[in-house]
Amino acid sequence: MNTNKGVLVVRSAGTPRPEDLDQRILTEGWSALLLFSYGDLLFEAWGRMYVEFQESSDEFASIAEAAVELGMSTEELVARMVEDGLFLETSDGLIASPHPDLRRISSC
């Protein structure tokens, strides 16, 4: 099976991959997406690793709207965002975390 997005190869373990296919893999910059064997058969899927572009909306949702979509209260959503590190608690209130992996370290 061969498309402009990739190729699926099923071959015997004793049969080398065709040279023109190896060349196309290099030319297209494809990566191995799937490699496995079943008995004497080898299955290979080659293609470009990417995420399909999704047209984004220019609309923004408020935290209250997001909470409704998730089926929770605004307070629950904010608490979850603090717990997940998206907001940091300061003496003045909440601020957006510069990075979700940053967490408050309690002083000794």
Buried (B, 14 or more C-beta within 10 A) or exposed (E): EEEEEBBBBEBEEEEEEEEEBEEBBEEBEBEEBEEEEEEEEBEBBBBEEEEEEEEEEEEEEEEEEBBBEEEBEBEEBBEBBBEEBBBBEEEEEEEEBEEEEEEEEEEE
